[in-house]
Amino acid sequence: MVVYLDPLSRILRYPRYTTVVVSIPICQYLSDTPPSPASVPAADRRIADVTGKCYLCRRKIKPVKMKKLIIFDLDGTLLNTIADLAQSTNHALNALGYPTHDEASYKFMVGNGINKLFERALPEGEKTEENVLRVRAQFIPYYDCHNADRSRPYPGITELLEQLQSQHTLLAVASNKYHAATTKLIAHYFPQIRFAAVYGQREGIATKPDPTIVADILRDTGVQPEDVLYVGDSAVDMQTALNARVTACGVTWGFRPRTELEALNPAYIVDQASDILKIANK
């Protein structure tokens, strides 16, 4: 049998050589047991034979290839973490006698890993490797205790992840945040989501936009690049997707402006979390 599927639809199987394609939003049919064909109004169904043509109008029913895996950035994409990052970095700077920064400034310092964050936060003339390590030594113990003080999921994110999981889309996280904090925050804020892979920045592994982190996720899941959607809020994320040869989706609710995303020409830019569900089901 050849199965043809319209976007946002549920398949109902008739005996032998036919498939019913129900043109009703999939949210109505998310249970494991689909409705019986008889319960679906005739106006809402089309029957395709093995040639892929509708029995009613004889037009070809276009097959749809849904994304099998969605990889999310963490900071600025799944979680708004800027307040806790700013507070913790300012704590470290203050402890070492350096000037601090307002919270908004940190939106343009984060994104390339914490060592790059500290380098950007240090004053001119103090951006040495030694000083970066000194800030790091103050930052990590404090952040480990305070990284969930004010961080929260963005509106609609929890619901989006739950919907994607219910339709058996694989989910993963690829972050430049150090690995221990990445896994802790994911477990804390999304305990009900079964991520196929969660990776933060690991010792000896290049940070994004190097595509190694995406390659590791593809290896773990066995998914091919053409079946992947990568979602992030910054140019680093869009470049990561480009380097990994996967489809890029920029989000405008994060730390960076839309213009930064547009400069990298991603396949999609979305303004709300629910739009990602539509893209995943295209």
Beta strands, then each sheet from edge to edge (+ up, - down):
strand 1: 10-13
strand 2: 19-22
strand 3: 45-48
strand 4: 69-72
strand 5: 79-80
strand 6: 152-153
strand 7: 170-178
strand 8: 197-201
strand 9: 228-232
strand 10: 247-251
strand 11: 268-270
sheet 1: 1+ 2- 3+
sheet 2: 8+ 7+ 4+ 9+ 10+ 11+
sheet 3: 5+ 6-
end
